[in-house]
Amino acid sequence: MFTEKEEQNERVPLLKKSYILREENSVFQAEYLAIFKALERFLEQPHQSITLASDSLYSLESLASPYTKSWSVMRNKILVNNIINSGKTVSFHWVKAHVGLEGNEMADSLARFAFKYPAPYVSIPTPKSWFKYSARKKAISDRQTSWDASLKGGQDLHFPAHLNSILTGHGPFSNYFQRFKIKNPSPCRCGYANPDSDHFLFACPLLDSSRPRCLKRPNPNKPHLLSDHRKALTTSAVVVKLA
């Protein structure tokens, strides 16, 4: 915070202070805390007006929004109302960061100072975003641990493009082209109209000789995934060629 020296017409620092928040607190809460501390100090001073500059446009827009329900924002709004009710005036301005503005550069240096030297801790509520982040991080960690310990998982299969086309149905198939309106449907060489990947895997008579070797059960009523990866590569190449 700066105040004007009337006799020399120059600005003099009125308040320079560093604070430390907990790791769970967000950068926006730090911005709101800085605004709150400046307004709190201004309320104690005899000055009648204050211009508060911040390089956090999000923080300033949140203060101006009637829909924000954040605790940090509401606390600042209440303090602003108290200042106005006391007969003083407050104005907010956004400034660019890292362009050499004296107050902004001083704020950055004070933030770096708090990392190197002792500074008072400020306890404010943990934001919801931290709980969501922590829950998601733990869920991913637990799932990975379970996967690594599983006897059924943990093995990566790298499918080539033509096998991936068969398994997903996103390949050179008439049904796929028609669904996305790429071109008009065309029949299979066996005569089946508008074939998809399932037709080639389980029904096309042109693949009857290859199908029993690559499926767990050559039963069209109970089709299963390809049983052998290496055999599947050969069959999938034939399927794509036929399609």
CYANA upper distance limits for C-alpha pairs under 8 A (distance plus 0.5 A):
  1 MET  CA     13 PRO  CA      6.17
  1 MET  CA     14 LEU  CA      5.59
  1 MET  CA     15 LEU  CA      5.42
  1 MET  CA     16 LYS  CA      7.35
  1 MET  CA     38 ALA  CA      7.28
  1 MET  CA    103 GLY  CA      8.19
  2 PHE  CA     11 ARG  CA      6.36
  2 PHE  CA     12 VAL  CA      5.74
  2 PHE  CA     13 PRO  CA      4.77
  2 PHE  CA     14 LEU  CA      5.41
  2 PHE  CA     15 LEU  CA      7.57
  3 THR  CA     11 ARG  CA      6.02
  3 THR  CA     12 VAL  CA      5.84
  3 THR  CA     13 PRO  CA      6.87
  3 THR  CA     14 LEU  CA      6.42
  4 GLU  CA      9 ASN  CA      6.82
  4 GLU  CA     10 GLU  CA      6.14
  4 GLU  CA     11 ARG  CA      5.14
  4 GLU  CA     12 VAL  CA      6.73
  5 LYS  CA      9 ASN  CA      5.68
  5 LYS  CA     10 GLU  CA      5.83
  5 LYS  CA     11 ARG  CA      6.66
  5 LYS  CA     12 VAL  CA      7.37
  6 GLU  CA     10 GLU  CA      7.91
 15 LEU  CA     38 ALA  CA      8.45
 16 LYS  CA    110 LEU  CA      8.27
 17 LYS  CA    110 LEU  CA      7.57
 18 SER  CA    110 LEU  CA      6.22
 18 SER  CA    111 ALA  CA      6.94
 18 SER  CA    113 PHE  CA      7.87
 18 SER  CA    114 ALA  CA      6.30
 18 SER  CA    119 ALA  CA      6.61
 18 SER  CA    120 PRO  CA      7.93
 19 TYR  CA    111 ALA  CA      8.48
 19 TYR  CA    114 ALA  CA      7.06
 19 TYR  CA    119 ALA  CA      6.03
 19 TYR  CA    120 PRO  CA      5.84
 19 TYR  CA    121 TYR  CA      6.39
 19 TYR  CA    122 VAL  CA      7.12
 20 ILE  CA    114 ALA  CA      7.04
 20 ILE  CA    119 ALA  CA      6.68
 20 ILE  CA    120 PRO  CA      6.60
 20 ILE  CA    121 TYR  CA      5.22
 20 ILE  CA    122 VAL  CA      6.68
 21 LEU  CA     25 ASN  CA      6.91
 21 LEU  CA     30 ALA  CA      7.89
 21 LEU  CA    121 TYR  CA      6.37
 21 LEU  CA    122 VAL  CA      6.08
 21 LEU  CA    123 SER  CA      7.20
 21 LEU  CA    124 ILE  CA      8.32
 22 ARG  CA    121 TYR  CA      8.30
 22 ARG  CA    122 VAL  CA      8.37
 22 ARG  CA    123 SER  CA      7.81
 24 GLU  CA    126 THR  CA      6.59
 24 GLU  CA    127 PRO  CA      8.09
 24 GLU  CA    130 TRP  CA      6.60
 25 ASN  CA     29 GLN  CA      6.92
 25 ASN  CA     30 ALA  CA      8.10
 25 ASN  CA    124 ILE  CA      8.29
 25 ASN  CA    125 PRO  CA      8.26
 25 ASN  CA    126 THR  CA      6.15
 25 ASN  CA    127 PRO  CA      6.98
 25 ASN  CA    130 TRP  CA      7.97
 26 SER  CA     30 ALA  CA      7.12
 26 SER  CA    127 PRO  CA      7.69
 26 SER  CA    130 TRP  CA      8.38
 27 VAL  CA     31 GLU  CA      6.95
 28 PHE  CA     32 TYR  CA      6.73
 28 PHE  CA     59 SER  CA      7.28
 29 GLN  CA     33 LEU  CA      6.53
 29 GLN  CA     72 SER  CA      6.94
 30 ALA  CA     34 ALA  CA      6.79
 31 GLU  CA     35 ILE  CA      6.92
 31 GLU  CA     56 SER  CA      7.71
 31 GLU  CA     59 SER  CA      7.36
 32 TYR  CA     36 PHE  CA      6.60
 32 TYR  CA     59 SER  CA      7.27
 32 TYR  CA     72 SER  CA      6.62
 32 TYR  CA     73 VAL  CA      7.20
 32 TYR  CA     76 ASN  CA      7.84
 33 LEU  CA     37 LYS  CA      6.60
 33 LEU  CA     72 SER  CA      7.89
 34 ALA  CA     38 ALA  CA      6.78
 35 ILE  CA     39 LEU  CA      6.71
 35 ILE  CA     52 LEU  CA      8.28
 35 ILE  CA     76 ASN  CA      7.95
 36 PHE  CA     40 GLU  CA      6.43
 36 PHE  CA     75 ARG  CA      8.28
 36 PHE  CA     76 ASN  CA      6.15
 36 PHE  CA     79 LEU  CA      8.12
 37 LYS  CA     41 ARG  CA      6.67
 38 ALA  CA     42 PHE  CA      6.67
 39 LEU  CA     43 LEU  CA      6.71
 39 LEU  CA     79 LEU  CA      7.73
 39 LEU  CA     80 VAL  CA      7.90
 40 GLU  CA     44 GLU  CA      7.35
 40 GLU  CA     79 LEU  CA      7.87
 41 ARG  CA     45 GLN  CA      7.15
 42 PHE  CA     47 HIS  CA      7.84
 42 PHE  CA     50 ILE  CA      7.88
 43 LEU  CA     83 ILE  CA      6.72
 47 HIS  CA     88 LYS  CA      8.47
 48 GLN  CA     87 GLY  CA      8.01
 48 GLN  CA     88 LYS  CA      5.30
 48 GLN  CA     89 THR  CA      6.94
 49 SER  CA     88 LYS  CA      6.12
 49 SER  CA     89 THR  CA      5.20
 49 SER  CA     90 VAL  CA      6.39
 50 ILE  CA     89 THR  CA      6.98
 50 ILE  CA     90 VAL  CA      5.62
 50 ILE  CA     91 SER  CA      6.93
 51 THR  CA     90 VAL  CA      6.57
 51 THR  CA     91 SER  CA      5.38
 51 THR  CA     92 PHE  CA      6.34
 51 THR  CA     93 HIS  CA      7.72
 52 LEU  CA     90 VAL  CA      7.93
 52 LEU  CA     91 SER  CA      6.64
 52 LEU  CA     92 PHE  CA      5.32
 52 LEU  CA     93 HIS  CA      6.69
 53 ALA  CA     92 PHE  CA      6.37
 53 ALA  CA     93 HIS  CA      5.22
 53 ALA  CA     94 TRP  CA      6.13
 53 ALA  CA     95 VAL  CA      6.79
 54 SER  CA     60 LEU  CA      8.11
 54 SER  CA     92 PHE  CA      8.27
 54 SER  CA     93 HIS  CA      6.99
 54 SER  CA     94 TRP  CA      5.68
 54 SER  CA     95 VAL  CA      6.33
 54 SER  CA    104 ASN  CA      8.15
 55 ASP  CA     94 TRP  CA      6.03
 55 ASP  CA     95 VAL  CA      5.40
 55 ASP  CA     96 LYS  CA      6.03
 55 ASP  CA     97 ALA  CA      5.98
 55 ASP  CA    104 ASN  CA      8.16
 56 SER  CA     60 LEU  CA      7.12
 56 SER  CA     94 TRP  CA      7.56
 57 LEU  CA     61 GLU  CA      6.62
 57 LEU  CA     94 TRP  CA      6.66
 58 TYR  CA     62 SER  CA      6.59
 59 SER  CA     63 LEU  CA      6.84
 60 LEU  CA     64 ALA  CA      6.89
 60 LEU  CA     92 PHE  CA      7.83
 60 LEU  CA     93 HIS  CA      8.47
 60 LEU  CA     94 TRP  CA      7.96
 61 GLU  CA     65 SER  CA      6.59
 62 SER  CA     68 THR  CA      6.68
 62 SER  CA     73 VAL  CA      7.41
 63 LEU  CA     68 THR  CA      8.15
 63 LEU  CA     73 VAL  CA      6.57
 63 LEU  CA     74 MET  CA      8.47
 63 LEU  CA     76 ASN  CA      8.05
 63 LEU  CA     77 LYS  CA      7.18
 68 THR  CA     73 VAL  CA      7.65
 68 THR  CA     74 MET  CA      8.17
 69 LYS  CA     73 VAL  CA      7.62
 69 LYS  CA     74 MET  CA      7.03
 70 SER  CA     74 MET  CA      6.60
 71 TRP  CA     75 ARG  CA      6.60
 71 TRP  CA    125 PRO  CA      8.42
 72 SER  CA     76 ASN  CA      7.07
 73 VAL  CA     77 LYS  CA      6.78
 74 MET  CA     78 ILE  CA      6.68
 75 ARG  CA     79 LEU  CA      6.86
 76 ASN  CA     80 VAL  CA      6.65
 77 LYS  CA     81 ASN  CA      6.76
 78 ILE  CA     82 ASN  CA      6.81
 79 LEU  CA     83 ILE  CA      6.77
 80 VAL  CA     84 ILE  CA      6.75
 80 VAL  CA     90 VAL  CA      7.88
 81 ASN  CA     85 ASN  CA      6.54
 82 ASN  CA     86 SER  CA      6.74
 83 ILE  CA     87 GLY  CA      7.34
 83 ILE  CA     88 LYS  CA      6.22
 83 ILE  CA     89 THR  CA      7.58
 83 ILE  CA     90 VAL  CA      8.20
 84 ILE  CA     88 LYS  CA      5.66
 84 ILE  CA     89 THR  CA      6.29
 84 ILE  CA     90 VAL  CA      7.89
 97 ALA  CA    101 LEU  CA      8.35
 97 ALA  CA    104 ASN  CA      7.32
 98 HIS  CA    104 ASN  CA      7.99
 98 HIS  CA    105 GLU  CA      7.42
100 GLY  CA    104 ASN  CA      8.01
100 GLY  CA    105 GLU  CA      6.83
101 LEU  CA    105 GLU  CA      6.48
102 GLU  CA    106 MET  CA      6.64
103 GLY  CA    107 ALA  CA      6.73
104 ASN  CA    108 ASP  CA      6.91
105 GLU  CA    109 SER  CA      6.79
106 MET  CA    110 LEU  CA      6.71
107 ALA  CA    111 ALA  CA      6.79
108 ASP  CA    112 ARG  CA      6.91
109 SER  CA    113 PHE  CA      6.59
110 LEU  CA    114 ALA  CA      6.84
111 ALA  CA    115 PHE  CA      7.52
112 ARG  CA    116 LYS  CA      7.40
113 PHE  CA    117 TYR  CA      6.50
114 ALA  CA    118 PRO  CA      6.98
114 ALA  CA    119 ALA  CA      6.24
126 THR  CA    130 TRP  CA      7.47
127 PRO  CA    131 PHE  CA      7.69
128 LYS  CA    132 LYS  CA      6.86
129 SER  CA    133 TYR  CA      6.56
130 TRP  CA    134 SER  CA      6.50
131 PHE  CA    135 ALA  CA      6.52
132 LYS  CA    136 ARG  CA      6.62
133 TYR  CA    137 LYS  CA      6.56
134 SER  CA    138 LYS  CA      6.58
135 ALA  CA    139 ALA  CA      6.58
136 ARG  CA    140 ILE  CA      6.73
137 LYS  CA    141 SER  CA      6.68
138 LYS  CA    142 ASP  CA      6.47
139 ALA  CA    143 ARG  CA      6.55
140 ILE  CA    144 GLN  CA      6.61
141 SER  CA    145 THR  CA      6.65
142 ASP  CA    146 SER  CA      6.62
143 ARG  CA    147 TRP  CA      6.58
144 GLN  CA    148 ASP  CA      6.57
145 THR  CA    149 ALA  CA      6.71
146 SER  CA    150 SER  CA      6.56
147 TRP  CA    153 GLY  CA      6.38
147 TRP  CA    154 GLY  CA      6.64
148 ASP  CA    153 GLY  CA      7.61
148 ASP  CA    154 GLY  CA      6.22
150 SER  CA    154 GLY  CA      7.58
159 PHE  CA    163 LEU  CA      6.55
159 PHE  CA    164 ASN  CA      6.41
160 PRO  CA    164 ASN  CA      6.71
161 ALA  CA    165 SER  CA      6.69
162 HIS  CA    166 ILE  CA      7.05
162 HIS  CA    171 GLY  CA      8.26
162 HIS  CA    236 SER  CA      6.83
162 HIS  CA    237 ALA  CA      6.78
162 HIS  CA    240 VAL  CA      7.17
163 LEU  CA    167 LEU  CA      6.86
163 LEU  CA    232 ALA  CA      7.99
163 LEU  CA    233 LEU  CA      6.79
163 LEU  CA    236 SER  CA      5.90
163 LEU  CA    237 ALA  CA      7.81
164 ASN  CA    168 THR  CA      6.56
165 SER  CA    169 GLY  CA      6.02
165 SER  CA    170 HIS  CA      5.57
165 SER  CA    171 GLY  CA      5.15
165 SER  CA    172 PRO  CA      8.45
166 ILE  CA    170 HIS  CA      7.67
166 ILE  CA    171 GLY  CA      7.29
166 ILE  CA    197 SER  CA      6.12
166 ILE  CA    236 SER  CA      7.08
166 ILE  CA    239 VAL  CA      8.45
166 ILE  CA    240 VAL  CA      8.27
167 LEU  CA    197 SER  CA      8.13
169 GLY  CA    173 PHE  CA      8.22
169 GLY  CA    176 TYR  CA      7.67
169 GLY  CA    196 ASP  CA      7.45
169 GLY  CA    197 SER  CA      5.89
169 GLY  CA    198 ASP  CA      8.39
170 HIS  CA    176 TYR  CA      6.96
171 GLY  CA    176 TYR  CA      7.44
171 GLY  CA    197 SER  CA      8.49
171 GLY  CA    240 VAL  CA      8.32
172 PRO  CA    176 TYR  CA      7.67
172 PRO  CA    177 PHE  CA      7.76
172 PRO  CA    240 VAL  CA      7.38
172 PRO  CA    243 ALA  CA      6.62
173 PHE  CA    177 PHE  CA      6.81
173 PHE  CA    195 PRO  CA      7.00
173 PHE  CA    196 ASP  CA      5.95
173 PHE  CA    197 SER  CA      7.23
173 PHE  CA    243 ALA  CA      6.23
174 SER  CA    178 GLN  CA      6.66
174 SER  CA    184 ASN  CA      8.22
174 SER  CA    185 PRO  CA      5.68
174 SER  CA    186 SER  CA      6.30
174 SER  CA    187 PRO  CA      7.90
174 SER  CA    194 ASN  CA      5.78
174 SER  CA    195 PRO  CA      6.22
174 SER  CA    196 ASP  CA      6.92
174 SER  CA    243 ALA  CA      8.18
175 ASN  CA    179 ARG  CA      6.64
175 ASN  CA    185 PRO  CA      7.14
175 ASN  CA    194 ASN  CA      5.78
175 ASN  CA    195 PRO  CA      6.12
175 ASN  CA    196 ASP  CA      5.62
176 TYR  CA    180 PHE  CA      6.99
176 TYR  CA    196 ASP  CA      7.31
177 PHE  CA    181 LYS  CA      6.43
177 PHE  CA    182 ILE  CA      5.41
177 PHE  CA    183 LYS  CA      6.18
177 PHE  CA    184 ASN  CA      7.81
177 PHE  CA    185 PRO  CA      7.73
178 GLN  CA    182 ILE  CA      6.55
178 GLN  CA    183 LYS  CA      6.36
178 GLN  CA    184 ASN  CA      6.28
178 GLN  CA    185 PRO  CA      6.23
185 PRO  CA    193 ALA  CA      8.17
185 PRO  CA    194 ASN  CA      5.92
186 SER  CA    193 ALA  CA      7.05
186 SER  CA    194 ASN  CA      6.16
187 PRO  CA    191 GLY  CA      6.28
187 PRO  CA    192 TYR  CA      5.93
187 PRO  CA    193 ALA  CA      4.65
187 PRO  CA    194 ASN  CA      5.67
187 PRO  CA    195 PRO  CA      7.11
188 CYS  CA    192 TYR  CA      5.65
188 CYS  CA    193 ALA  CA      6.77
188 CYS  CA    194 ASN  CA      7.52
188 CYS  CA    195 PRO  CA      6.65
188 CYS  CA    242 LEU  CA      8.32
188 CYS  CA    243 ALA  CA      7.45
189 ARG  CA    242 LEU  CA      7.91
190 CYS  CA    204 CYS  CA      7.35
190 CYS  CA    205 PRO  CA      7.38
190 CYS  CA    206 LEU  CA      7.23
195 PRO  CA    199 HIS  CA      6.28
195 PRO  CA    200 PHE  CA      8.04
196 ASP  CA    200 PHE  CA      7.49
197 SER  CA    201 LEU  CA      6.76
198 ASP  CA    202 PHE  CA      6.31
198 ASP  CA    203 ALA  CA      7.86
199 HIS  CA    203 ALA  CA      5.40
199 HIS  CA    204 CYS  CA      6.17
200 PHE  CA    204 CYS  CA      5.48
200 PHE  CA    207 LEU  CA      7.68
200 PHE  CA    239 VAL  CA      6.66
201 LEU  CA    207 LEU  CA      8.32
201 LEU  CA    211 ARG  CA      7.77
201 LEU  CA    239 VAL  CA      8.14
202 PHE  CA    211 ARG  CA      7.99
202 PHE  CA    218 PRO  CA      8.39
202 PHE  CA    220 PRO  CA      6.14
202 PHE  CA    223 PRO  CA      7.36
203 ALA  CA    220 PRO  CA      7.28
204 CYS  CA    208 ASP  CA      7.52
207 LEU  CA    211 ARG  CA      6.50
207 LEU  CA    239 VAL  CA      8.46
208 ASP  CA    212 PRO  CA      7.80
210 SER  CA    214 CYS  CA      7.29
210 SER  CA    235 THR  CA      7.24
211 ARG  CA    215 LEU  CA      6.59
211 ARG  CA    218 PRO  CA      7.21
211 ARG  CA    235 THR  CA      8.31
212 PRO  CA    216 LYS  CA      8.11
212 PRO  CA    217 ARG  CA      7.57
212 PRO  CA    218 PRO  CA      5.69
213 ARG  CA    231 LYS  CA      7.96
214 CYS  CA    226 LEU  CA      6.23
214 CYS  CA    227 SER  CA      6.44
214 CYS  CA    228 ASP  CA      6.70
214 CYS  CA    231 LYS  CA      6.33
214 CYS  CA    232 ALA  CA      6.43
214 CYS  CA    235 THR  CA      8.00
215 LEU  CA    223 PRO  CA      8.28
215 LEU  CA    224 HIS  CA      6.96
215 LEU  CA    225 LEU  CA      7.14
215 LEU  CA    226 LEU  CA      5.53
215 LEU  CA    227 SER  CA      5.99
215 LEU  CA    228 ASP  CA      8.34
216 LYS  CA    224 HIS  CA      6.75
216 LYS  CA    225 LEU  CA      7.86
216 LYS  CA    226 LEU  CA      7.33
216 LYS  CA    227 SER  CA      5.98
217 ARG  CA    222 LYS  CA      8.00
217 ARG  CA    223 PRO  CA      7.36
217 ARG  CA    224 HIS  CA      7.31
218 PRO  CA    223 PRO  CA      7.71
219 ASN  CA    223 PRO  CA      6.58
226 LEU  CA    232 ALA  CA      6.65
227 SER  CA    232 ALA  CA      8.13
228 ASP  CA    232 ALA  CA      6.48
229 HIS  CA    233 LEU  CA      6.94
230 ARG  CA    234 THR  CA      7.56
231 LYS  CA    235 THR  CA      7.02
232 ALA  CA    236 SER  CA      6.35
233 LEU  CA    237 ALA  CA      6.71
234 THR  CA    238 VAL  CA      7.01
235 THR  CA    239 VAL  CA      6.67
236 SER  CA    240 VAL  CA      6.64
237 ALA  CA    241 LYS  CA      6.71
238 VAL  CA    242 LEU  CA      6.65
239 VAL  CA    243 ALA  CA      6.60
